[in-house]
Amino acid sequence: MSDNWTRRERPERLEARVEFPDYDATRTFLEEAAEISSQEEIYPDISFGRTYVNLTLHSGEGVGIGAAEERYARHIDRLLAQTA
């Protein structure tokens, strides 16, 4: 997992904020992140504006951040690396 993600406690979660140059890039990222969510069956909380996206991955079933959430974060990191 990259430095894009911050691990938080109480409740345990992973958070990332991603900045984009314009709305088109933000929209493209959101569409591709939605595909990853469908494939991985992980649905983060997402908030966004014209040039940014905030993602929050909560621990599954109260057992802490697990392999599934970390795998999702790595998929997002690869997506970001492709668009950089």
Buried (B, 14 or more C-beta within 10 A) or exposed (E): BEEBBEEEEEEBBBBBBBEBEEEEBBBEBEEBBEEBBEEEEBEBEEEBEEEEBBBBBBBEEEEEBEEEBBBBBEBBBEBBEEEE
